[in-house]
Amino acid sequence: MSMTFGSRNGQTADMNVTPLIDVLLVLIIIFMVVIPNHSRGEQADIPQAAPTDSHVLPPDTSIVVQLRDEGEGKRPTLRINETRIAWEELVPKMRELLVPRADLVAFLKSDDSVEFEYVAQALDLTRAAGAERVGLMTEQKR
């Protein structure tokens, strides 16, 4: 509704904003009801204190499974941290080494001349022994 004082000789083009304000108020009420209340903050991963288990030891050294080439057509020899073992002893020995550790990580190192078949077998046996992650090590080129 618009009020004008004076004479109304010509036509005036006044915009009636009352319906526009009504529509905006209805939209504000709808958005207040539809949008959920954001009283919680952002989700964050908070570091937790280390478990106080007495049987879990921090790793002193890494577990390195080495494959050494024994020649053409022969199965490579296995070593765990420079201690020679048989292929059949790999899983029990790895389980023995992994039980007291907090991290279940092992490394696999092989000579360049060892066939990949044997590397894959050693990797599978290491994972079967309980290692969650197995890293592959390479020789540094000089």
SULZI-V984034 format. One record per pair of residues at least 4 apart in sequence whose C-alpha atoms are under 6 Angstrom apart, sorted by sequence separation. I is the first residue (numbers start at 1). GAP is how many residues later the second one is. D is the distance in Angstrom with one decimal. If there is no record, write none. Layout:
I,GAP,D
I,GAP,D
This chain:
31,4,5.7
70,4,6.0
79,4,5.1
89,4,5.9
90,4,6.0
94,4,6.0
127,4,4.9
79,5,4.2
70,6,5.3
78,6,5.9
79,6,5.7
69,7,4.7
78,7,5.7
68,8,5.3
67,9,5.9
68,9,5.2
67,10,5.7
67,11,5.0
66,12,5.7
66,13,5.0
65,14,5.7
65,15,4.6
64,16,5.6
64,17,5.3
105,26,5.6
104,27,4.8
107,27,5.3
104,28,5.4
105,28,4.9
106,28,4.9
107,28,4.6
108,28,4.9
109,28,4.9
105,29,5.8
107,29,5.7
108,29,5.9
95,34,5.2
94,35,5.8
91,38,4.9
64,42,6.0
66,42,6.0
57,43,5.6
63,43,5.0
64,43,4.7
65,43,4.8
66,43,4.7
67,43,4.6
68,43,5.7
56,44,4.9
57,44,5.2
64,44,5.7
66,44,5.6
56,45,5.4
69,45,5.5
56,46,5.6
